[in-house]
Amino acid sequence: MQIVLCGVWVSIVGRIDDGDFDRVRNDWIGFGIAASEGRRSRMEMSDLVSPKQVSRAIGVSESSLKRWCDQGLLQTVRTAGGHRKIEVSEVVRFIRERNLALRAPEVLDLPPVSERAELGLVRGQSLLTSALLAGNELLVRQIIFDLYLAKHPVSVICDEVLAVAFREIGERWACQEADPFQERRGCEIAVRVMFDLRRCQRPPEPALNAIGGTIEGDQYSIPLTMAELVLRDAGWNAVSLGTSLPFSSLIRAVVETRPRLFWLSVSYIQPSIDFIREFAKLSQACMEAGAALVVGGRALTESLRLKMTYSAYCDTMQHLERFARTHSHVISSSAGISTGDCPVDREVVSHPTPHGLENPS
């Protein structure tokens, strides 16, 4: 088994207690990573489009599009009626890999695109900050989708665009240049946009299953969504259980689903919770299930971490992605070997190993 402690240095939150900005800004926000759900055997109709729709969306002839399908360049599925359809995620993959223009995204029920992706991550972050403050959801969708089509990894978009944008919003709030409702509205918009982006990701690997959430009283949601997207981008089928769950419920989920990875985001600990004792139970459950336990959050102080068992600490979503890809590679290539014996990519480990745990080999 591998137990991993992770955190992201960002100042974004899912929900913030009134008048508690100082407790939030420039904190370690916990995030969850994980995966499992399996390739969908049945697709929602809104996620399946016809070759004709795709040809219109990218501005090519229908005959060219069908030829690409026949050559296997675009994977298709057959409906019950025998009609050939294409998943939207497959279309997006094809566009990204071949640097094609998306001329009519509305045909695929995708957000409008622009030339902003060519301006890079810094310009995208600046535009995103303004759009979030203004509550311009359409523009937020456009910016994120532009960057995704420009082949920026989801982890990079999270670290260098979304996190930076929310940190700036937090700083403006501290200086009374932004109102709390603008930040909270921006959080709601960001969650919806990230959920839409998930629709554009390729179906994950069924065997790479995981679950994750936050403990009871911890309402922080954005980091969970970011991590879920990052893991899915790395081929994992990440499924968030949501926020504010009792330890007993988290343990039951591990026992019943036996995930390959389990994440726990710890941004806030209620005084009434015996965190170390309850965490030890969760850690034991993960060990018995053969699951890698990934934990993070600003509430995990050094004194707490010294009492916890873990083997690595991820600083960013990009580190998280590297760990996820390394771990999935080991799982895929180690038939007959327990995932608990899988090594950790040392480049992901950026903090000393706390007391009571051997260094990963």
Backbone torsions as a table, in degrees:
resi	resn	phi	psi	omega
1	MET	NA	148.3	174.0
2	GLN	-120.3	135.4	176.2
3	ILE	-119.2	125.6	-171.6
4	VAL	-126.3	133.9	176.5
5	LEU	-103.7	130.0	-177.1
6	CYS	-133.9	152.5	175.6
7	GLY	-154.8	159.2	178.8
8	VAL	-127.0	130.7	-179.0
9	TRP	-84.9	85.6	178.3
10	VAL	-141.7	165.6	180.0
11	SER	-118.5	44.3	179.2
12	ILE	-108.8	149.1	-179.3
13	VAL	-140.6	158.9	175.4
14	GLY	-86.4	-43.2	176.8
15	ARG	-143.1	142.0	-176.5
16	ILE	-123.5	135.3	176.4
17	ASP	-66.6	143.7	-178.9
18	ASP	-57.4	136.9	175.4
19	GLY	63.9	25.3	-174.8
20	ASP	-123.1	40.4	-176.4
21	PHE	-62.6	-41.2	-177.3
22	ASP	-59.3	-27.9	179.9
23	ARG	-76.9	-12.5	-173.0
24	VAL	-107.0	-48.3	-170.5
25	ARG	-64.7	146.1	179.5
26	ASN	49.9	42.2	178.5
27	ASP	-107.8	165.5	169.8
28	TRP	-78.6	119.6	177.8
29	ILE	-101.2	124.5	-179.1
30	GLY	-68.9	152.8	175.1
31	PHE	-142.9	160.3	-179.6
32	GLY	-112.3	145.2	170.1
33	ILE	-129.8	156.8	178.2
34	ALA	169.2	-175.3	179.4
35	ALA	-172.6	140.9	166.0
36	SER	154.4	131.1	-176.9
37	GLU	178.9	-34.0	176.0
38	GLY	93.7	153.9	176.9
39	ARG	-62.2	133.6	-176.3
40	ARG	-66.7	129.3	176.3
41	SER	-86.2	-21.9	177.4
42	ARG	-129.0	127.4	179.6
43	MET	-101.9	143.2	173.9
44	GLU	-65.2	145.5	-176.9
45	MET	-59.4	-32.3	-179.7
46	SER	-67.2	-17.7	179.1
47	ASP	-96.8	1.2	177.3
48	LEU	-116.0	131.3	-179.6
49	VAL	-129.5	160.3	-178.3
50	SER	-87.1	158.8	175.4
51	PRO	-56.4	-34.4	178.8
52	LYS	-63.9	-42.2	178.7
53	GLN	-63.5	-41.8	-179.6
54	VAL	-65.2	-41.9	179.5
55	SER	-61.4	-38.8	177.3
56	ARG	-67.9	-38.9	-176.3
57	ALA	-65.9	-37.0	-177.8
58	ILE	-104.6	1.4	173.1
59	GLY	73.2	41.0	175.3
60	VAL	-126.1	166.8	-179.9
61	SER	-70.6	153.2	179.7
62	GLU	-66.1	-31.8	178.7
63	SER	-65.8	-38.5	178.0
64	SER	-65.6	-41.6	-179.6
65	LEU	-63.3	-43.7	179.4
66	LYS	-65.5	-34.7	177.8
67	ARG	-64.2	-41.3	177.5
68	TRP	-62.6	-36.9	177.7
69	CYS	-66.2	-43.5	180.0
70	ASP	-63.4	-32.2	-179.5
71	GLN	-82.1	-4.2	179.3
72	GLY	82.5	9.1	179.0
73	LEU	-73.4	-28.1	174.8
74	LEU	-122.7	121.4	-179.2
75	GLN	-78.2	136.4	-179.0
76	THR	-122.2	164.5	174.3
77	VAL	-129.1	159.6	179.4
78	ARG	-108.8	133.9	177.6
79	THR	-79.2	173.4	178.6
80	ALA	-59.5	-28.3	179.4
81	GLY	-87.3	2.6	177.9
82	GLY	88.0	6.6	-179.6
83	HIS	-82.6	143.5	-179.6
84	ARG	-85.1	127.7	179.5
85	LYS	-129.1	163.4	-179.6
86	ILE	-130.5	135.5	176.1
87	GLU	-70.1	142.5	178.0
88	VAL	-59.0	-39.5	179.0
89	SER	-61.3	-34.5	177.9
90	GLU	-69.7	-38.0	177.4
91	VAL	-63.5	-45.1	-179.8
92	VAL	-63.1	-41.5	176.9
93	ARG	-57.7	-46.7	-178.1
94	PHE	-61.9	-42.7	180.0
95	ILE	-64.3	-43.9	-178.6
96	ARG	-66.1	-44.3	-176.4
97	GLU	-67.9	-31.8	-175.4
98	ARG	-105.8	9.0	177.4
99	ASN	53.7	40.8	179.8
100	LEU	-86.2	155.6	177.4
101	ALA	-86.7	141.4	175.8
102	LEU	-99.5	97.1	-170.4
103	ARG	-83.7	-29.5	-179.0
104	ALA	-137.2	70.5	-176.4
105	PRO	-61.6	-25.7	-178.1
106	GLU	-63.3	-24.4	178.4
107	VAL	-63.6	-32.0	-179.6
108	LEU	-99.1	10.0	-178.0
109	ASP	59.9	40.4	177.3
110	LEU	-109.4	157.9	-179.5
111	PRO	-67.1	157.7	178.4
112	PRO	-62.8	151.2	179.1
113	VAL	-114.8	164.2	-179.4
114	SER	-147.5	-167.5	177.7
115	GLU	-92.0	3.9	-173.3
116	ARG	-63.6	-27.2	-179.4
117	ALA	-59.8	-30.4	-179.4
118	GLU	-71.0	-15.5	-178.6
119	LEU	-78.8	-13.1	175.9
120	GLY	91.7	178.7	-173.6
121	LEU	-69.1	-37.2	-178.3
122	VAL	-64.6	-47.3	178.1
123	ARG	-65.6	-38.0	178.5
124	GLY	-62.3	-39.0	179.5
125	GLN	-65.6	-41.7	179.5
126	SER	-62.5	-45.0	178.4
127	LEU	-64.4	-38.3	-178.2
128	LEU	-66.6	-41.9	179.0
129	THR	-56.4	-48.0	-179.5
130	SER	-64.5	-40.6	-178.7
131	ALA	-66.6	-39.4	179.4
132	LEU	-67.1	-42.7	179.0
133	LEU	-63.6	-35.9	-179.1
134	ALA	-81.6	-9.8	-177.7
135	GLY	71.6	26.7	-177.8
136	ASN	-88.1	85.5	-175.2
137	GLU	-64.5	-37.7	180.0
138	LEU	-61.5	-42.6	179.6
139	LEU	-68.9	-37.6	177.3
140	VAL	-59.9	-45.7	178.2
141	ARG	-60.1	-42.5	-178.1
142	GLN	-63.4	-45.0	-178.6
143	ILE	-62.5	-49.3	-178.4
144	ILE	-63.5	-42.5	-178.8
145	PHE	-69.5	-36.6	174.9
146	ASP	-55.7	-49.6	-177.9
147	LEU	-64.6	-37.4	178.8
148	TYR	-65.8	-43.2	177.8
149	LEU	-64.9	-26.9	179.2
150	ALA	-79.9	10.6	174.4
151	LYS	75.6	16.1	173.8
152	HIS	-73.1	128.1	178.7
153	PRO	-59.9	150.5	179.1
154	VAL	-58.7	-37.8	-179.7
155	SER	-61.7	-38.0	179.2
156	VAL	-70.5	-41.3	177.2
157	ILE	-60.7	-40.4	179.1
158	CYS	-66.6	-47.8	-175.9
159	ASP	-71.4	-45.2	-168.3
160	GLU	-101.8	-6.7	179.3
161	VAL	-123.2	-64.2	-177.1
162	LEU	-63.5	-50.9	-177.6
163	ALA	-62.8	-42.7	-179.6
164	VAL	-65.7	-39.9	179.3
165	ALA	-61.7	-45.5	-179.2
166	PHE	-71.3	-30.6	175.7
167	ARG	-64.7	-41.7	178.5
168	GLU	-64.9	-40.3	177.3
169	ILE	-62.0	-40.3	178.4
170	GLY	-62.6	-40.4	178.8
171	GLU	-65.9	-38.4	178.0
172	ARG	-66.6	-36.4	177.5
173	TRP	-63.0	-42.1	-179.6
174	ALA	-62.0	-33.0	179.7
175	CYS	-91.3	9.6	-179.4
176	GLN	60.0	30.8	175.9
177	GLU	-99.0	-1.9	176.6
178	ALA	-145.5	150.3	-178.3
179	ASP	-97.5	150.7	178.4
180	PRO	-53.5	-35.3	-178.2
181	PHE	-65.0	-29.7	179.5
182	GLN	-68.8	-40.3	178.3
183	GLU	-66.5	-45.1	-177.3
184	ARG	-68.2	-40.3	175.4
185	ARG	-61.7	-40.7	178.1
186	GLY	-62.1	-38.0	177.5
187	CYS	-62.4	-43.7	179.8
188	GLU	-63.1	-41.8	179.1
189	ILE	-63.6	-44.9	-177.7
190	ALA	-60.8	-41.7	179.5
191	VAL	-62.6	-43.7	179.8
192	ARG	-64.5	-41.0	-179.3
193	VAL	-66.7	-40.7	178.1
194	MET	-65.7	-35.5	176.7
195	PHE	-63.9	-40.0	177.7
196	ASP	-65.4	-36.5	179.8
197	LEU	-64.2	-32.0	178.2
198	ARG	-58.1	-33.9	178.7
199	ARG	-61.0	-26.7	-177.8
200	CYS	-88.4	-6.5	-178.7
201	GLN	-85.0	148.6	180.0
202	ARG	-67.0	148.7	178.3
203	PRO	-56.0	134.3	-177.3
204	PRO	-75.8	172.9	179.0
205	GLU	-77.6	122.9	-177.4
206	PRO	-56.0	-36.8	-175.6
207	ALA	-72.2	-20.1	-177.0
208	LEU	-91.9	71.7	-175.6
209	ASN	-96.4	148.8	177.3
210	ALA	-163.7	164.5	178.8
211	ILE	-140.2	164.6	178.7
212	GLY	-172.7	166.4	179.3
213	GLY	-176.2	-162.7	176.9
214	THR	-120.5	161.9	-178.0
215	ILE	-80.2	165.8	-177.9
216	GLU	-55.7	128.1	-179.1
217	GLY	96.8	-14.4	179.7
218	ASP	-96.0	109.1	-174.4
219	GLN	-100.2	5.8	-176.7
220	TYR	-67.8	123.9	-171.4
221	SER	-116.0	-33.4	-175.0
222	ILE	-59.4	-45.7	179.4
223	PRO	-56.6	-36.4	177.9
224	LEU	-61.1	-44.3	-178.6
225	THR	-67.7	-41.3	178.1
226	MET	-59.6	-48.1	-178.2
227	ALA	-64.5	-38.7	178.5
228	GLU	-58.9	-44.9	178.9
229	LEU	-65.5	-42.5	-179.4
230	VAL	-60.8	-44.1	-179.3
231	LEU	-67.7	-39.4	177.7
232	ARG	-65.2	-34.6	177.2
233	ASP	-66.1	-26.9	179.0
234	ALA	-91.4	7.6	176.3
235	GLY	98.3	-1.0	179.7
236	TRP	-90.1	148.7	177.6
237	ASN	-97.5	80.2	-174.6
238	ALA	-78.2	131.2	-179.8
239	VAL	-129.6	111.8	178.5
240	SER	-81.0	133.4	176.5
241	LEU	-82.2	-13.9	-179.8
242	GLY	105.2	-173.3	-175.2
243	THR	-101.3	164.1	173.2
244	SER	55.0	58.7	178.3
245	LEU	-109.0	137.5	176.6
246	PRO	-62.1	149.4	177.6
247	PHE	-55.7	-38.4	-178.2
248	SER	-61.3	-36.1	179.4
249	SER	-71.6	-39.6	178.0
250	LEU	-63.0	-42.5	179.3
251	ILE	-64.2	-42.7	179.2
252	ARG	-61.8	-38.7	178.5
253	ALA	-62.6	-39.8	178.3
254	VAL	-64.7	-45.2	-178.1
255	VAL	-63.8	-43.0	-175.3
256	GLU	-79.1	-33.8	-175.6
257	THR	-100.0	-19.5	179.1
258	ARG	46.3	64.8	-178.9
259	PRO	-73.6	160.5	173.0
260	ARG	-76.5	-31.7	178.9
261	LEU	-136.1	143.5	173.4
262	PHE	-133.1	132.3	177.7
263	TRP	-115.6	148.0	176.5
264	LEU	-132.1	119.0	177.7
265	SER	-96.3	126.2	-176.4
266	VAL	-125.6	86.0	177.6
267	SER	-95.9	-18.1	-179.4
268	TYR	-152.4	136.3	178.0
269	ILE	-121.7	121.3	177.8
270	GLN	-66.6	137.0	-179.7
271	PRO	-55.4	-29.2	-175.9
272	SER	-77.1	-9.1	-177.2
273	ILE	-92.6	130.6	172.2
274	ASP	-84.0	83.6	-169.5
275	PHE	-60.5	-48.3	-176.4
276	ILE	-60.7	-43.8	-179.3
277	ARG	-65.0	-45.7	-178.6
278	GLU	-69.5	-36.2	178.7
279	PHE	-65.0	-37.6	179.3
280	ALA	-60.2	-38.0	177.3
281	LYS	-65.4	-41.9	178.6
282	LEU	-65.4	-41.7	178.3
283	SER	-60.6	-42.0	178.8
284	GLN	-64.4	-40.2	179.4
285	ALA	-63.6	-40.2	178.3
286	CYS	-66.2	-40.1	179.4
287	MET	-61.8	-45.5	-179.0
288	GLU	-67.3	-28.6	179.6
289	ALA	-86.8	-6.4	-178.5
290	GLY	73.0	28.7	-177.2
291	ALA	-101.8	142.1	172.2
292	ALA	-77.5	128.3	-178.6
293	LEU	-102.1	120.4	-178.0
294	VAL	-114.4	122.7	-174.6
295	VAL	-128.7	147.5	176.3
296	GLY	-163.4	168.4	175.7
297	GLY	141.2	150.0	-177.1
298	ARG	-66.4	-21.6	-178.7
299	ALA	-74.8	-13.4	-179.6
300	LEU	-84.8	86.1	179.9
301	THR	-70.7	168.4	-179.8
302	GLU	-60.5	-39.2	-179.5
303	SER	-64.4	-35.7	176.5
304	LEU	-70.3	-43.5	-176.6
305	ARG	-62.8	-30.8	178.5
306	LEU	-64.5	-19.4	-179.7
307	LYS	-99.8	1.5	-176.8
308	MET	-109.6	157.1	178.5
309	THR	-101.9	119.0	175.8
310	TYR	-158.1	167.8	-175.1
311	SER	-123.3	-10.5	-179.3
312	ALA	-158.6	160.5	-179.8
313	TYR	-133.7	117.8	-180.0
314	CYS	-94.4	129.0	-177.1
315	ASP	-84.4	-31.7	-173.4
316	THR	-137.3	171.4	174.9
317	MET	-65.6	-28.1	177.7
318	GLN	-70.0	-36.6	173.3
319	HIS	-65.4	-39.7	177.9
320	LEU	-59.5	-43.3	179.0
321	GLU	-62.3	-41.7	-179.6
322	ARG	-63.4	-43.5	177.8
323	PHE	-61.5	-44.4	-177.1
324	ALA	-62.0	-43.1	179.6
325	ARG	-67.6	-39.7	178.2
326	THR	-63.9	-46.0	-178.1
327	HIS	-66.5	-39.6	179.5
328	SER	-67.2	-35.0	177.9
329	HIS	-64.5	-42.5	179.9
330	VAL	-64.7	-42.8	179.6
331	ILE	-61.5	-43.5	-176.5
332	SER	-70.0	-30.6	-174.0
333	SER	-102.6	2.6	-176.3
334	SER	-116.2	59.8	178.7
335	ALA	-58.6	128.8	178.7
336	GLY	84.4	-2.9	179.5
337	ILE	-107.6	131.3	-179.7
338	SER	-61.5	139.1	177.4
339	THR	-63.8	-17.4	177.9
340	GLY	-68.3	-19.2	179.1
341	ASP	-95.0	5.6	-176.4
342	CYS	-72.7	135.9	178.2
343	PRO	-75.3	158.3	177.0
344	VAL	-103.3	139.3	175.8
345	ASP	-61.4	117.5	-174.8
346	ARG	-63.2	-26.4	-180.0
347	GLU	-68.2	-19.5	177.6
348	VAL	-76.4	-29.1	-176.5
349	VAL	-80.0	115.3	-175.8
350	SER	-123.2	5.8	179.5
351	HIS	-134.9	153.4	179.4
352	PRO	-60.1	149.5	176.4
353	THR	-75.1	127.4	-179.3
354	PRO	-65.4	169.3	179.3
355	HIS	-59.8	138.5	170.6
356	GLY	95.1	9.7	178.5
357	LEU	-140.4	135.9	178.6
358	GLU	-70.4	150.2	175.7
359	ASN	-68.2	144.7	178.6
360	PRO	-67.9	143.9	-179.6
361	SER	-100.4	NA	NA
